[in-house]
Amino acid sequence: MGTTGGISIPADPTAQESELALRWRRVFAGEDTQLREARRWLTGLLPDCSARDDVISVATELCSNAVGHTASGSGGTFTLEITWQGATVRVTVADAGAPTGPHLVEDPTAERGRGLLIVSELCTRTGFSGDHRGRLVWGDVFWTGPAAPPAAAEGHEAAIRAGLTSLADRYRGVPAWFGRSTREWWAMPGCPGARQLVTAPTAHQLADLIDSCQARERTRQPHPPDPVAARADRRRNPAKLPAPPRPHPPRPPIGNLKLRPC
């Protein structure tokens, strides 16, 4: 269970989730540019079929409404959650809230408000809850594509464990973990006291980010002088020593001076 905009995000608002249900959740910034990122995320998450296209269309409309009609679009965030259970894929979007609820415009010629009409046509059920403090909108899409294998959940956990082991072996001393609420991989590379937080959708992409951070850190650190190169440079350019002081002629002792008579 996660929280966005003051509202709790259950995996299924109306039905109890079975043990075989698969759930993915990701938080996005409340910006129009994030709609493309949400579609890209779903494209890599679900198998290619017409049902996936319906899921992506529903998610795009719900996310667009969150950005355009709620406080999420004013510097906030929205959360997209996908729950795959049997023949149903539930698309859930949690936003930062709005004074009024979602409004369905049934006129197909209207310039605005047709997004929820598309959602209602693609979903077998829809619903929403919340208020100006936070809101949750969901829709169930009938899944006609490839079925999720019964061991998908166990395989997902095994992949997480394998990714954590690989990162720990490859980057000793770099904290790395998998965020189960965000469904993202996280790490903190850098020197102690000057670490930076990075995130990526996969363990492989996280490893690339860690490599880039460590490469930048090495370029900033001064390299120790090479003694062999220093000796070769001295041979090519010998240092000029200061000239020794010129000797003065010796003065005769005072006892040998002869005085002339005036």
Order of alpha helices (4+ residues) and beta strands (2+ residues): beta-beta-beta-alpha-alpha-beta-beta-alpha-beta-beta-alpha-beta-beta-beta-alpha-alpha
